[in-house]
Amino acid sequence: MGGDHAPDSVLDGLELAAERHPQARFLLVGDEARIGGMLARRPRAARACSLRHARDVISSEMKPTAALRQGRQSSMRIAIDAVAGGEASGVVSAGNTGALMALAKIVIKTLPEIDRPALAAIAPSARGDVVLLDLGANVQCDARNLVEFAVMGDSFARAVLGLTTPSFGLLNVGSEELKGDDRVRAAAETLRESHIGPNFHGFIEGHDIAAGTVDVVVTDGFTGNVALKTAEGTLKLMRDLLRQVFTSSIPARAGYLLARPALDRLREWMDPRRYNGAILLGLNGVVVKSHGGTDALGFAHAVDVAMDMVTHRFNDRIREGLAQIGKPVAAA
């Protein structure tokens, strides 16, 4: 029931997801009277879904504290309860981000090995897709948190991006070993000596994100959120400037016609729907947040991410990785 275009975009997305994942089964939670007939008009989704009624909806304006107190009969809470109770392996929602994060942390809880969950996402780079975390779940982090984020990012890149040996780096103010504060340097020292140490690139800078220097970018939530919002603003600026350039004169319009095939490929490569789905890592279940304004294709991609995490035993990978942190590389 959450999102700017719900429930249509969610149901259309499930129609696509059911085609991509014919063996998957979905528990659809919402206003049964409203969505029952709509689901019947989407045959693939209808065959793959079971419908559970929820009388309430957590609005986009509701504060997380209010959602915890008042949202027990909401579609979001019932879906999260299904994961906490083992009835479902994961939850995908386009609803209120703060409420989803708060409910997931309180109800599903973190893995015993994890101090704090992290918010991760996939972004484009010059060398392919890159994983970024944390993107805002933890404004302040210590060295232990950064090490845990690195293990979770490594596991996520293996499960979702299909990489066998993903490289990773710690975002810092410089690439030299002496740069940064004590927590970043301490995390780097631990990671170098860990079982994933051979894939540790070291410190990276902001420009390395777009360059694709590493497959996984690890940082605290404050820095990660600033980097993400800066990248989003830069992409919007590029689109606006290209629009201005190609509409500035008749020759420019003619040039657009010649360049259109290449621009179409660029637009497809940078399509935000391909990267829809922020993931709350470190919980005792899979939690994926779809952008509220996405369409069916974007929501289906968020479901794809959740399916990959479940299929590739993402949480088991995290447990195995954290169990080896601190062991000598040779022994690991």
Helices and strands as residue ranges (DSSP letters): H 8-20, E 26-30, H 32-40, H 43-48, E 49-53, H 64-70, H 75-84, E 90-93, H 97-103, I 104-108, E 118-125, E 128-133, H 143-160, E 168-171, H 182-192, G 197-199, E 200-204, H 207-211, E 216-218, H 221-246, H 250-269, G 272-275, E 278-281, E 286-289, H 296-311, H 314-324
